[in-house]
């Protein structure tokens, strides 16, 4: 299982991903799920992946090969075109592998989040489905998630606002969202990879990997739990003086 998310604000985009690929009773494996491609001053892309690891690696092999050769994402003129191109590569891998997988009752399951900026246009953020079609984040829905999304969503729904949330705040929301998911699902785990991209930088300079022993991450986790407990004590008391619901036998 995986959990990856990206938050877009008027100041830029924050990307975060876990690194756990297997969490059995006797084996825990990790693998990066975040990829970056850039031509400083011209274009920057960050991709997050979830689903079948072999499938995402196949797609990323094609993406990286094209980029190194000066084609694919290296020549797209808009972020929408870039998202569509990732979808084309997803379908290409599906043509190669879907039939064999489904013959053994294994679904073709791979999702991507693509974000970044091409010089001359605003930053963009897209989710690409296994069928290859993209969904764009917006001011009304300024974040995208893939993988084990349910545990980390409530904090994003309540807190993230496109015009109000700063990049620093978005980074904290992303880390808390991942921490909430890791606390509730053992198949999502550290290290956590994080990239912060300020609008118009057109290069990646703000990135970090948080291990489970990272002092800053531990402090954020501890303070968040303490803040939650304090908030509960500060809520108004609830009156419970009504009549309990009964059961009337026939």
VEXDOTOR-833604 format. One record per residue (C-alpha): x, y negated, z negated; residue in one letter; residue number from 1. Coordinates in Angstrom, 2 decimals. Example, Ala and Ser with C-alpha at 12.3 -4.5 7.8 and 13.67 -1.06 7.14 Angstrom:
2
[[12.30; 4.50; -7.80]; A; 1]
[[13.67; 1.06; -7.14]; S; 2]
END
This chain:
250
[[0.00; 0.00; 0.00]; X; 1]
[[1.06; -3.60; 0.52]; X; 2]
[[0.00; -7.09; -0.43]; X; 3]
[[1.07; -10.07; 1.64]; X; 4]
[[-0.38; -13.57; 1.78]; X; 5]
[[0.23; -16.98; 3.27]; X; 6]
[[-1.20; -20.35; 2.21]; X; 7]
[[-1.35; -23.31; 4.60]; X; 8]
[[-1.66; -26.88; 3.30]; X; 9]
[[-1.28; -30.30; 4.87]; X; 10]
[[2.37; -30.19; 3.72]; X; 11]
[[3.34; -26.80; 5.17]; X; 12]
[[3.00; -23.05; 4.63]; X; 13]
[[3.94; -20.67; 1.80]; X; 14]
[[4.53; -16.98; 2.57]; X; 15]
[[4.85; -14.17; 0.01]; X; 16]
[[4.99; -10.38; 0.18]; X; 17]
[[5.66; -7.41; -2.04]; X; 18]
[[8.12; -4.68; -1.04]; X; 19]
[[6.60; -1.40; -2.24]; X; 20]
[[5.90; 1.25; 0.39]; X; 21]
[[5.33; 4.30; -1.82]; X; 22]
[[4.40; 4.73; -5.48]; X; 23]
[[4.11; 8.41; -6.36]; X; 24]
[[4.70; 9.89; -9.79]; X; 25]
[[8.24; 10.89; -8.86]; X; 26]
[[9.20; 8.48; -6.06]; X; 27]
[[9.01; 4.74; -5.52]; X; 28]
[[10.26; 3.29; -2.24]; X; 29]
[[10.72; -0.31; -1.18]; X; 30]
[[11.02; -2.02; 2.19]; X; 31]
[[10.85; -5.63; 3.31]; X; 32]
[[7.54; -6.68; 4.82]; X; 33]
[[8.58; -10.22; 5.75]; X; 34]
[[10.43; -11.13; 8.93]; X; 35]
[[11.71; -14.53; 10.10]; X; 36]
[[12.68; -15.76; 13.56]; X; 37]
[[13.89; -19.26; 14.29]; X; 38]
[[15.54; -21.57; 16.77]; X; 39]
[[16.38; -24.49; 14.47]; X; 40]
[[14.89; -27.73; 15.72]; X; 41]
[[12.62; -25.92; 18.20]; X; 42]
[[10.53; -23.18; 16.59]; X; 43]
[[10.10; -21.16; 13.40]; X; 44]
[[8.09; -17.97; 12.88]; X; 45]
[[7.41; -15.90; 9.76]; X; 46]
[[5.66; -12.52; 10.07]; X; 47]
[[4.18; -10.44; 7.25]; X; 48]
[[3.12; -6.83; 7.77]; X; 49]
[[0.91; -4.20; 6.17]; X; 50]
[[-0.33; -0.76; 7.16]; X; 51]
[[1.66; 2.06; 8.69]; X; 52]
[[5.34; 1.28; 8.19]; X; 53]
[[6.40; 3.08; 11.37]; X; 54]
[[3.85; 1.06; 13.35]; X; 55]
[[4.89; -2.32; 11.97]; X; 56]
[[8.54; -1.46; 12.53]; X; 57]
[[7.81; -0.50; 16.13]; X; 58]
[[6.05; -3.80; 16.76]; X; 59]
[[8.80; -5.80; 15.05]; X; 60]
[[11.47; -4.00; 17.09]; X; 61]
[[9.75; -5.26; 20.24]; X; 62]
[[9.31; -8.75; 18.79]; X; 63]
[[12.95; -9.05; 17.77]; X; 64]
[[14.27; -7.60; 21.03]; X; 65]
[[12.28; -10.09; 23.09]; X; 66]
[[13.26; -13.02; 20.90]; X; 67]
[[16.96; -12.14; 21.14]; X; 68]
[[16.60; -11.97; 24.93]; X; 69]
[[14.93; -15.38; 25.08]; X; 70]
[[11.42; -14.13; 25.89]; X; 71]
[[8.24; -13.38; 23.95]; X; 72]
[[7.94; -15.68; 20.94]; X; 73]
[[10.99; -17.57; 22.20]; X; 74]
[[8.95; -18.95; 25.13]; X; 75]
[[5.41; -19.32; 23.73]; X; 76]
[[4.26; -22.92; 23.91]; X; 77]
[[1.65; -22.81; 21.10]; X; 78]
[[1.11; -20.85; 17.89]; X; 79]
[[-2.13; -19.48; 19.34]; X; 80]
[[-0.20; -18.13; 22.32]; X; 81]
[[2.33; -16.62; 19.90]; X; 82]
[[-0.45; -14.91; 17.93]; X; 83]
[[-1.94; -13.55; 21.14]; X; 84]
[[1.47; -12.22; 22.15]; X; 85]
[[1.85; -10.34; 18.86]; X; 86]
[[-1.58; -8.84; 19.55]; X; 87]
[[-0.38; -7.70; 22.97]; X; 88]
[[2.58; -5.92; 21.38]; X; 89]
[[0.29; -4.31; 18.79]; X; 90]
[[-1.84; -2.92; 21.63]; X; 91]
[[1.31; -1.74; 23.41]; X; 92]
[[2.32; 0.30; 20.37]; X; 93]
[[-1.27; 1.53; 20.07]; X; 94]
[[-1.09; 2.85; 23.63]; X; 95]
[[2.03; 4.78; 22.64]; X; 96]
[[0.98; 6.15; 19.24]; X; 97]
[[-2.76; 5.91; 18.58]; X; 98]
[[-3.80; 9.13; 20.32]; X; 99]
[[-1.19; 11.26; 18.53]; X; 100]
[[-2.01; 9.70; 15.15]; X; 101]
[[-5.75; 10.08; 15.44]; X; 102]
[[-5.35; 13.68; 16.63]; X; 103]
[[-4.03; 14.35; 13.11]; X; 104]
[[-6.72; 12.18; 11.48]; X; 105]
[[-4.30; 9.32; 10.79]; X; 106]
[[-5.82; 5.91; 11.60]; X; 107]
[[-3.94; 3.37; 13.66]; X; 108]
[[-3.62; 0.77; 10.92]; X; 109]
[[-1.30; -2.22; 11.14]; X; 110]
[[-1.98; -5.87; 10.31]; X; 111]
[[0.18; -8.95; 10.76]; X; 112]
[[0.18; -12.47; 9.43]; X; 113]
[[1.99; -14.89; 11.72]; X; 114]
[[2.79; -18.42; 10.66]; X; 115]
[[5.16; -21.15; 11.63]; X; 116]
[[5.56; -24.11; 13.95]; X; 117]
[[6.59; -24.89; 17.50]; X; 118]
[[7.99; -28.35; 18.14]; X; 119]
[[5.30; -30.70; 19.39]; X; 120]
[[2.35; -29.12; 17.56]; X; 121]
[[1.17; -28.70; 13.98]; X; 122]
[[2.01; -25.58; 11.94]; X; 123]
[[-0.34; -22.64; 12.48]; X; 124]
[[-1.30; -19.52; 10.55]; X; 125]
[[-2.95; -16.40; 12.02]; X; 126]
[[-3.98; -12.89; 11.03]; X; 127]
[[-3.62; -10.27; 13.79]; X; 128]
[[-5.83; -7.18; 13.51]; X; 129]
[[-4.97; -3.61; 14.64]; X; 130]
[[-7.01; -4.25; 17.80]; X; 131]
[[-4.70; -7.17; 18.63]; X; 132]
[[-7.16; -10.03; 18.16]; X; 133]
[[-6.13; -13.05; 16.02]; X; 134]
[[-7.94; -14.98; 13.30]; X; 135]
[[-6.77; -18.50; 12.45]; X; 136]
[[-6.62; -20.01; 8.96]; X; 137]
[[-8.36; -23.36; 8.60]; X; 138]
[[-8.82; -26.26; 6.21]; X; 139]
[[-11.92; -24.49; 4.85]; X; 140]
[[-10.10; -21.15; 4.47]; X; 141]
[[-6.46; -22.16; 3.95]; X; 142]
[[-5.03; -18.75; 3.13]; X; 143]
[[-4.78; -15.30; 4.70]; X; 144]
[[-4.19; -11.91; 3.04]; X; 145]
[[-3.40; -8.40; 4.24]; X; 146]
[[-3.12; -5.11; 2.38]; X; 147]
[[-4.51; -4.79; -1.15]; X; 148]
[[-6.28; -8.14; -1.15]; X; 149]
[[-9.04; -7.98; -3.77]; X; 150]
[[-7.09; -8.45; -7.01]; X; 151]
[[-5.21; -11.53; -5.85]; X; 152]
[[-8.08; -13.34; -4.15]; X; 153]
[[-10.04; -14.93; -7.05]; X; 154]
[[-7.21; -17.27; -8.05]; X; 155]
[[-6.85; -18.41; -4.43]; X; 156]
[[-10.59; -18.99; -4.01]; X; 157]
[[-10.77; -21.10; -7.14]; X; 158]
[[-7.55; -23.05; -6.82]; X; 159]
[[-6.20; -23.56; -3.30]; X; 160]
[[-7.39; -26.69; -1.45]; X; 161]
[[-5.88; -27.63; 1.93]; X; 162]
[[-5.76; -31.39; 1.29]; X; 163]
[[-4.98; -31.27; -2.44]; X; 164]
[[-2.61; -28.35; -3.05]; X; 165]
[[1.09; -29.19; -2.82]; X; 166]
[[3.66; -26.73; -1.52]; X; 167]
[[5.03; -26.34; -5.05]; X; 168]
[[1.54; -25.53; -6.34]; X; 169]
[[0.87; -23.17; -3.41]; X; 170]
[[4.04; -21.27; -4.28]; X; 171]
[[2.81; -20.80; -7.84]; X; 172]
[[-0.61; -19.67; -6.62]; X; 173]
[[1.06; -17.14; -4.31]; X; 174]
[[3.23; -15.70; -7.09]; X; 175]
[[0.31; -15.50; -9.53]; X; 176]
[[-1.83; -13.84; -6.85]; X; 177]
[[0.87; -11.22; -6.29]; X; 178]
[[1.40; -10.75; -10.04]; X; 179]
[[-2.33; -10.18; -10.57]; X; 180]
[[-2.29; -7.54; -7.85]; X; 181]
[[0.80; -5.79; -9.23]; X; 182]
[[-0.77; -5.65; -12.70]; X; 183]
[[-3.89; -3.93; -11.34]; X; 184]
[[-2.45; -1.69; -8.63]; X; 185]
[[0.79; 0.27; -9.01]; X; 186]
[[1.11; 0.68; -5.23]; X; 187]
[[2.00; -3.02; -4.97]; X; 188]
[[5.33; -3.95; -6.51]; X; 189]
[[8.51; -5.99; -6.51]; X; 190]
[[10.78; -7.31; -5.20]; X; 191]
[[8.69; -10.28; -4.05]; X; 192]
[[9.89; -12.18; -0.99]; X; 193]
[[8.89; -15.83; -0.67]; X; 194]
[[9.42; -18.44; 2.05]; X; 195]
[[8.29; -22.05; 1.80]; X; 196]
[[8.10; -23.94; 5.09]; X; 197]
[[7.57; -27.74; 4.97]; X; 198]
[[5.86; -29.21; 8.04]; X; 199]
[[8.25; -30.38; 10.78]; X; 200]
[[11.38; -28.85; 9.19]; X; 201]
[[11.70; -26.47; 12.17]; X; 202]
[[14.16; -24.35; 10.21]; X; 203]
[[14.01; -22.03; 7.21]; X; 204]
[[15.91; -23.25; 4.17]; X; 205]
[[13.57; -22.48; 1.24]; X; 206]
[[13.44; -18.75; 0.53]; X; 207]
[[13.95; -16.42; -2.40]; X; 208]
[[13.64; -12.78; -3.44]; X; 209]
[[12.25; -12.17; -6.93]; X; 210]
[[13.16; -8.87; -8.62]; X; 211]
[[11.16; -7.51; -11.54]; X; 212]
[[13.85; -8.90; -13.87]; X; 213]
[[13.97; -12.40; -12.38]; X; 214]
[[13.91; -14.89; -15.26]; X; 215]
[[11.73; -17.44; -13.44]; X; 216]
[[9.19; -14.81; -12.40]; X; 217]
[[9.03; -13.40; -15.93]; X; 218]
[[8.43; -16.89; -17.32]; X; 219]
[[5.62; -17.54; -14.82]; X; 220]
[[4.00; -14.19; -15.69]; X; 221]
[[4.24; -14.82; -19.43]; X; 222]
[[3.01; -18.40; -19.31]; X; 223]
[[0.11; -17.46; -17.03]; X; 224]
[[-1.08; -14.79; -19.49]; X; 225]
[[-0.75; -17.18; -22.43]; X; 226]
[[-2.64; -19.86; -20.52]; X; 227]
[[-5.48; -17.44; -19.75]; X; 228]
[[-5.84; -16.45; -23.40]; X; 229]
[[-5.78; -20.09; -24.49]; X; 230]
[[-8.42; -21.00; -21.90]; X; 231]
[[-10.72; -18.28; -23.25]; X; 232]
[[-10.47; -19.66; -26.77]; X; 233]
[[-11.31; -23.14; -25.48]; X; 234]
[[-14.49; -22.08; -23.68]; X; 235]
[[-17.76; -22.95; -25.46]; X; 236]
[[-19.17; -20.28; -27.75]; X; 237]
[[-21.96; -18.17; -26.29]; X; 238]
[[-25.24; -17.81; -28.16]; X; 239]
[[-26.48; -14.22; -28.39]; X; 240]
[[-29.73; -14.64; -30.31]; X; 241]
[[-32.16; -13.40; -27.69]; X; 242]
[[-34.09; -10.14; -27.71]; X; 243]
[[-32.21; -7.12; -26.42]; X; 244]
[[-33.75; -5.54; -23.31]; X; 245]
[[-35.79; -2.53; -24.27]; X; 246]
[[-36.89; 0.69; -22.62]; X; 247]
[[-40.52; 1.66; -22.57]; X; 248]
[[-41.21; 5.37; -22.23]; X; 249]
[[-44.24; 6.49; -20.27]; X; 250]
END
